[in-house]
Every structure is written in structure tokens, then in C-alpha cells.
Amino acid sequence: MNGLIAILRGVLPDDVLAVGEILLEHGIRIIEVPLNSPRPLESIELLARRFGPEAEIGAGTVLDVDDVARVQQAGGRLVLSPNVNPGVVRRSKAMGLRSMPGVATPTEGFAALAAGADALKLFPADTLGPAAIRAWRAVFPDGTPMFGVGGIGRDNLGSFREAGASGAGSGSSLYTPGISAAELRQRARAMRVAWDAAGFRAASG
């Protein structure tokens, strides 16, 4: 699991397919609809039906074990949380979904992996900083997917990738409710360029 995650907090079902089209145009293929958005399961279902073969559609802010089944029924394949709830992680895995809980300490990170998490979401990333990714890489199992989420935009995205992040999630720096198609295209393009450029620098350095 790697790459950019588009966090569509506040998206409406009426808008979500047009947003998804633009994101995929720019190579953003992990799309999260937080459950505290309006009618989130409807948006997830629409995205999964249209883009399921091309993108990984998931739910964010999943706090309750019972929500995991609802996400699966809507067609979601990825469960993201701001915290480590072992019950949510285990239920996600039992239902064939991928799990990415939020962690802020190595203790939480190891607990998440022990519960079966597929990836770690360092949250909030802008507080933890790229140095956390670099330090954690030295102690976590090789290849553990680590994503920076929270306060990520095109200006700091590259520093997380260069520090060893597998991916990053961007919310309001990429999508805000009511954003125009032109503005979303510009932001998505800028994020993609920043991410790719950082990968080139990391590979060359």
C-alpha cells in the first residue's frame, strides 16, 4: 500500500463522482470518505461502483466496530481511523478489508500491527513531523507501510516521502466542500507533482 490518499471530508453524494474523476485523472487512487461526512456510505457506494477496479475506496473516522460491516456493504475496501481500536482492526481483517489505524507513538504502532493492521497512519503528521517517520523506520519491521496524515499539503508532502513515508493523506489542502473543478484539478496536480518529485529525490539521494 502506497501513494496519496484524498480525504473527502464533507463531500456530498451528488458531487462525489465528479471529484473522483478528477482525482483519478491525476493518479490519486486511494479515496477516503470520512464517516462524519453527509451520507458517507452513499458516497462510498457510488465511488466503489464507478471506480472500484481502478481505485481503493475507503471510509475514514471509523470509530465503532459495527461501522466496519456498513463500510463493507457499501463496497469500501479500506478502513481508516484516527486511533487504535483493536476491535475495529480485527473486524476489518475478518471481513476482508484493509486496516489503517491512527498512531502517534511507537507503542500504539506496535499494538496496531499486533491487532493485524495493514498500515500505520501517523496522526497528526504535522505535529509528529518527518523525523518520526525516519526514527520509526529503524525499529518497525521492514516494509511496514507508514502514512503521514493531518496537516499535509504540497509544501510539506515531499519531506515526508523523503523521510520514508509510504504515502500521505491530504484533506482540506486538497479537497473542501464546494471547491470548483478547476481548483481541485490544480491542487491534485500540484500534490502529484510534489509527491513524484520527492520520490525522485529520495531515489537519487
C-alpha positions in Angstrom: 0.0 0.0 0.0 1.5 3.3 -1.0 0.7 6.7 -2.6 -1.6 9.6 -2.0 -4.9 9.5 -0.1 -7.6 12.0 -0.9 -9.6 12.7 2.2 -13.0 14.0 1.1 -14.4 15.2 4.4 -17.8 16.9 3.9 -18.3 15.6 0.4 -21.9 15.2 -0.8 -23.0 12.1 -2.8 -24.2 14.5 -5.6 -20.6 15.7 -6.0 -18.5 12.7 -5.2 -18.3 11.1 -8.7 -17.1 14.3 -10.4 -14.5 14.7 -7.6 -13.4 11.1 -8.1 -12.9 11.5 -11.8 -10.6 14.5 -11.2 -8.6 12.6 -8.6 -8.1 9.6 -10.8 -7.1 11.8 -13.7 -4.1 12.9 -11.6 -3.1 9.5 -10.3 -4.7 9.7 -6.9 -6.1 6.2 -6.4 -6.9 6.0 -2.7 -10.0 7.8 -1.8 -11.4 8.2 1.7 -14.8 9.4 2.7 -14.9 10.1 6.5 -17.9 8.8 8.2 -18.7 12.2 9.7 -19.4 13.5 6.2 -23.0 13.8 5.0 -24.4 10.4 3.9 -20.9 8.9 3.7 -22.0 5.3 3.0 -23.9 6.6 -0.1 -20.8 8.3 -1.3 -18.6 5.3 -0.7 -21.1 3.1 -2.6 -21.1 5.5 -5.6 -17.3 5.6 -5.7 -16.9 1.9 -5.3 -19.4 1.1 -8.1 -17.8 3.6 -10.5 -14.1 3.3 -9.7 -13.8 0.0 -7.8 -11.4 -1.6 -10.3 -9.2 1.5 -10.6 -9.1 2.9 -7.1 -9.2 1.8 -3.4 -12.2 3.3 -1.8 -12.4 3.5 1.9 -14.0 5.1 5.0 -12.3 7.4 7.4 -13.0 8.2 11.1 -14.2 4.7 11.7 -14.5 4.5 15.5 -17.1 1.8 16.0 -16.8 -1.9 15.3 -20.3 -2.0 13.9 -19.4 0.5 11.3 -17.0 -1.9 9.6 -19.8 -4.1 8.3 -21.6 -1.0 6.9 -18.4 0.1 5.1 -18.0 -3.4 3.6 -21.7 -3.5 2.5 -21.2 -0.1 0.8 -18.3 -1.5 -1.2 -15.4 0.1 0.8 -12.2 -1.9 1.0 -10.1 0.3 3.4 -10.9 1.2 7.0 -9.1 4.3 8.4 -9.3 5.5 12.0 -7.7 8.4 13.9 -7.0 6.0 16.8 -6.1 2.4 17.5 -9.2 0.3 18.3 -8.1 -3.3 18.2 -11.7 -4.4 17.8 -12.1 -2.2 14.6 -8.8 -3.6 13.2 -9.7 -7.2 13.9 -13.2 -6.8 12.5 -11.8 -5.2 9.4 -9.4 -8.0 8.7 -12.1 -10.6 9.5 -14.3 -9.0 6.8 -11.5 -8.9 4.2 -10.9 -5.2 4.4 -7.6 -3.4 4.8 -7.0 -1.5 8.1 -5.1 1.7 8.7 -5.4 3.0 12.3 -4.0 6.3 13.5 -1.0 6.1 15.8 1.1 8.8 17.5 3.6 6.7 19.4 5.6 3.5 18.7 3.6 1.8 21.4 0.4 2.5 19.5 2.1 1.4 16.3 3.2 -2.0 17.6 -0.3 -2.5 19.1 -1.9 -1.8 15.8 0.3 -4.2 14.0 -0.3 -6.9 16.6 -4.0 -6.5 16.0 -3.5 -7.1 12.3 -3.3 -3.6 10.8 -2.1 -3.4 7.2 -0.6 0.1 7.6 0.0 2.8 10.1 -1.4 6.3 9.9 0.9 8.7 11.7 -1.6 11.3 13.0 -1.3 14.2 13.3 1.6 14.2 10.9 2.3 17.9 11.0 2.9 17.6 14.8 4.9 14.4 14.7 7.0 15.6 11.7 9.1 13.7 9.1 11.6 12.9 11.8 9.1 10.5 13.4 8.9 8.5 10.1 12.7 8.4 9.9 13.0 7.2 13.5 10.2 4.6 13.3 11.7 3.1 10.2 14.7 2.0 12.4 12.5 0.0 14.8 9.4 -1.2 13.0 9.5 -4.3 10.7 11.0 -3.7 7.3 8.4 -2.7 4.8 5.7 -1.6 7.3 3.6 0.9 5.4 3.5 4.3 7.1 1.4 7.2 6.0 1.5 10.8 7.2 -2.0 12.2 7.7 -3.0 15.5 9.3 -1.8 18.9 8.1 -0.3 17.5 4.9 -0.2 19.7 1.8 2.0 20.2 -1.2 4.5 22.3 0.8 5.4 19.6 3.3 4.4 16.5 1.4 7.8 15.9 -0.1 9.6 16.0 3.3 7.5 13.0 4.5 8.2 10.9 1.4 12.0 11.7 1.6 11.9 10.6 5.3 10.5 7.2 4.3 6.7 7.6 4.2 4.9 5.1 2.1 2.2 7.6 1.4 0.3 10.6 2.7 -3.3 11.7 3.2 -4.4 15.2 2.4 -7.7 16.7 3.4 -8.5 20.4 3.3 -5.3 21.1 1.4 -6.7 19.1 -1.5 -10.5 19.0 -1.1 -13.0 21.2 0.5 -16.8 21.1 0.0 -17.9 23.3 -2.8 -14.4 23.5 -4.4 -14.5 24.2 -8.1 -13.4 21.6 -10.6 -10.6 23.9 -11.8 -9.3 24.4 -8.3 -9.4 20.8 -7.5 -7.5 19.9 -10.7 -4.9 22.4 -9.8 -4.5 21.1 -6.3 -4.4 17.5 -7.3 -1.8 18.2 -10.0 0.4 20.1 -7.5 0.1 17.3 -5.0 1.0 14.6 -7.6 4.0 16.7 -8.8 5.3 17.2 -5.3 4.9 13.5 -4.4 6.6 12.3 -7.6 9.4 14.8 -7.3 10.1 13.8 -3.7 10.3 10.1 -4.8 12.8 11.0 -7.5 15.0 12.9 -5.0 14.8 10.0 -2.5 15.8 7.5 -5.1 18.7 9.7 -6.4 20.0 10.6 -2.9 
